[in-house]
């Protein structure tokens, strides 16, 4: 997976079209402490190049996803922005910083079921 997301680094900041397979719903605790529903997409492919950019990605279950009938294995197409983010453990009190840079897809829009 590491190597795949490195491909995203080359195009950070760009908005592109992707294709992925819906796997399942999940849950996370949002920043206000409430439970929020999420969606897991697998086998994410850049539509322009046809290359797999990551094996999986989680998105919040937004209105864009609500408009599509999501069942396991359904093929989706969507636009998303490629963004850099920090991940890992940080504790400023003890001067521990085990964070590193990674890349993600954010702000998914124009979510549709893909034509096979």
C-alpha positions in Angstrom: 0.0 0.0 0.0 2.8 2.4 0.8 4.1 2.4 -2.7 0.7 3.0 -4.2 0.0 6.2 -2.2 3.4 7.5 -3.3 1.9 7.8 -6.8 -0.7 10.2 -5.3 2.1 12.4 -4.0 3.1 13.4 -7.5 -0.4 14.9 -8.1 -1.1 16.5 -4.7 -3.7 19.3 -4.9 -5.3 18.1 -8.1 -8.9 17.1 -8.5 -9.3 13.9 -10.5 -11.8 11.2 -11.4 -11.5 7.8 -9.7 -13.3 4.4 -9.8 -13.6 2.1 -6.8 -15.6 -0.8 -5.4 -17.9 -0.2 -2.4 -17.0 -2.8 0.3 -19.0 -1.9 3.5 -20.2 0.7 5.9 -18.3 1.5 9.1 -18.4 4.0 12.0 -16.0 6.5 13.5 -16.1 9.0 16.3 -16.1 12.5 14.9 -14.3 15.5 16.4 -17.4 16.4 18.5 -17.4 12.9 20.0 -20.5 11.7 18.1 -20.7 8.5 16.0 -20.5 9.1 12.3 -21.1 6.6 9.5 -18.4 5.9 7.0 -18.0 4.0 3.7 -15.1 1.8 2.7 -14.0 1.8 -0.9 -11.5 -0.7 -2.3 -9.3 -1.0 -5.4 -9.3 2.7 -6.1 -8.2 3.4 -9.7 -7.2 6.7 -11.3 -9.6 6.9 -14.3 -7.1 8.9 -16.4 -4.2 6.5 -16.1 -5.9 3.2 -15.2 -3.5 2.7 -12.3 -4.5 1.5 -8.8 -3.7 4.5 -6.5 -4.6 2.7 -3.2 -6.0 -0.6 -2.1 -8.6 1.1 0.2 -9.9 4.4 1.4 -12.5 5.5 4.0 -14.9 8.4 3.4 -17.6 9.9 5.6 -21.1 8.8 4.5 -22.1 12.1 2.9 -25.2 13.1 0.9 -23.3 12.3 -2.3 -23.1 8.6 -1.2 -26.7 8.6 0.1 -27.9 9.3 -3.4 -26.3 6.1 -4.8 -27.7 2.6 -3.9 -24.7 1.2 -2.1 -24.5 -2.6 -2.0 -21.4 -4.7 -1.6 -19.4 -5.0 -4.8 -21.0 -2.0 -6.5 -18.6 -0.1 -8.8 -18.6 3.7 -8.2 -17.0 6.7 -10.0 -16.3 9.9 -8.2 -14.2 13.1 -8.3 -11.8 13.8 -5.4 -9.0 16.1 -4.4 -5.6 14.5 -3.6 -4.3 15.9 -0.3 -1.3 15.4 2.0 -2.0 14.7 5.7 0.0 13.8 8.8 -0.6 10.5 10.5 0.9 8.8 13.5 1.4 9.5 17.2 2.4 12.9 18.6 2.8 13.8 22.3 4.2 17.3 22.7 4.5 17.0 26.5 7.1 14.2 26.2 8.5 15.5 22.8 7.4 12.4 21.0 6.6 12.8 17.3 6.1 9.6 15.4 4.0 11.3 12.7 4.7 11.0 9.0 3.3 12.4 5.8 0.8 10.4 3.7 -1.7 11.1 0.9 -5.5 10.7 0.8 -8.4 11.5 -1.4 -10.8 14.1 0.0 -14.1 15.9 -0.8 -15.7 13.2 -3.0 -18.3 14.7 -5.4 -20.2 13.6 -8.5 -20.5 10.1 -7.1 -22.2 7.8 -9.6 -22.6 4.0 -10.2 -20.0 3.1 -12.9 -20.9 1.7 -16.3 -19.2 -1.6 -16.7 
